[in-house]
Structure formats: structure tokens, C-alpha cells
């Protein structure tokens, strides 16, 4: 009740979340993987072999993970092709969490799990009013779920 006045800023909050998380993924995670080159791509691609037995073309799969993180992050920040970009990021985070959980990559899986949950929630929520998808008619914020 006290914070009900903030409801009018829902789309502004989604914009802040989209830009913050999208730029973080693009520049703190994806850019380094993308620019580090083939050796890094092979290293990331080999996690698929260790996890799922997908051992062919590790450089390609590592490159695709880097592309998904960099360009997916930018698309999320812009709210353009929002849900498809997030779907790719959810897959990336699932692979990263699995690689950390099984010891293929050192470290805790929880950061990847947390980001995966955020990305999955954003798939369900949508990009909000201040997005390219909304501007070009890919989403409709006027249709809201009923309040309970």
C-alpha cells in the first residue's frame, strides 16, 4: 500500500533492469569471450563435450556462446528481439551452471543459476513499454495479466 505509487514506474524499472543486465552480460562476459579468439572459443566449446558429449566443432560452439552473450546482451538492453535473445542466454547460463556444478569449470554455479532465473523471468515479463519490440509492435504492454 505504501509503495503503490511506484506501480506507474514499472516500465521504467524494466528499462533499468534490461539496460543494466544486458550491458553487464554484453561487456563483462561476452565481449572478452568474443575478442579473446579461437583458443578461448575452443575452451568454452569443449565444455559441451564434457557435459553433453557434443565434441565436434568446439571453436564454433564457443564462438556461438560468445556471440549469444555479447549480442544477446545488447539486444536485451535495447529490448529488441527480446525473448529470443533471452532464450539463448538461458541456454548459455544452463551450460555454464552445469559446467561449474560438475567441476568442468572452476567456481560456484550460483551466479549462472541466478542469471538464468532472471533471464527466464524476463522472458515471461517481456521488455516493457520502453523497448524496440514495443515500438515496432512485437509486444503489447496494454494487455496485462489480471491482478490478484
N, C-alpha and C positions, 0 to 999 in steps of 0.2 A: 504494500500500500504506500509506504513512504517513498519508494523509488519508482512508482508507477509513471511519473512524468518522463522517465527515461525511455519509455516504450517508443516514443516518437523518434528516437535516435538509433533504432535497431539497424537500419540500413547503413548508417554512419559507422556503427560498431562492426558490421560485416566488412565494410570497406577497410577499416583499420586492421582487422584480422587478416583479410585477404592480402593486403599490401605487405603487412609485417611478415606473415608466414611465407608468402610467395617469394618475396625478396630474400628472405633468410635461406630458403631452400635453394633458390637460384644461385645466389652468390656465395653463401657459406658452404654449400655442399656440392652443387652441380658444376659451378664454374671451374673449380680446382680439378675435378674429375675430367671435365671436358678438355681442359688445356694441358693436363699432365701427359697426354699422349698414349700411344699404343701399349706401353708396358703397364700403365695403370689400368687401361681398359681390359687387358688380359687378366690382370689380378682380380678385378671385380667380376669379370665374366666367369672366372674359374669357381667362384662361389656357387654358381648354378650347378656345376658338375658335382661339387661336394654335397650340395643339398638335395638336388633333384636328379642327378645323373645326366644332366644336359652338358655334355663335354665338347660338343662341336662349336666352332666359331666363338671362342671366348672373347676375342677382341671385339667382335660385333656386339655381343650381349653386354659387355662392359661399356661400350660406346653408347648403346641404346639406354642403359641406366643413366649415364651422364647426361644424355640429351633429354631424357624424361625429367631429371631433376632440374636442369638449367632452364630449358624451355617450358617445362611444366610449371615451374615456379613462377616464371614470367607471365604465363597465361593465367595462373591463379591470381596473381597480383592485379592483372588487368580485368579479370572477370570475363575472359574470352575463351570459348571452348572449355568452360569452367569444369563441368562434370567429367568430360573425357580426360582432361589433364589430371584431375584428382584421381580418377580411376588408375591411371598409370602410376601416380605417386603412391597410392595404396599398395599396388603390387610391389613397387620398389621397397617400401617400408616392410612389407611382409617378408621379402627375401632378406633384407638387412636384419630384421629381428631374428629370423631363423638362423642366419649366419652367426650372429652374436650368441644366440642361445645354445647352438651346438658347438661353439668354440672354433668355427672356421675363421671367424674374425674376432680378435680380442675385444673385450669390453662387454658391458651390460646391454641387453636387448631393449631396455625400458624406454630409451629415447626414441628408438624406431617404433616401438609399440605405441607410445604416446602420440607421435606424429601421425601414425596410421589411423588412430582413433579420431584425431582432429580432422584428418582428410576425409575419412568416411562420414563423419558428422556433417562436414561441409557439402559433401555430395548430396546428402538429404536436405540440407537447409537451402542450398542454392547460393548464387553470388550476391543477391541483394539488388536494390534499385540502382545503385551507382556502379554499374558494370557495363561492359560492351555487350555481353549477352542480353541484358535487359534492353539496352539501347536498340539493338538490332532485332529484338523480338524473339530471342531464343528461350527466354524465361518470362514468366508473368507474375510479378510480385503482388498484383491486385488479388489474385486467388490465394487466399490464406487458409490455412487449416483452421477448423473451428477451435475456439478457446474452451478449455475445460475448467 
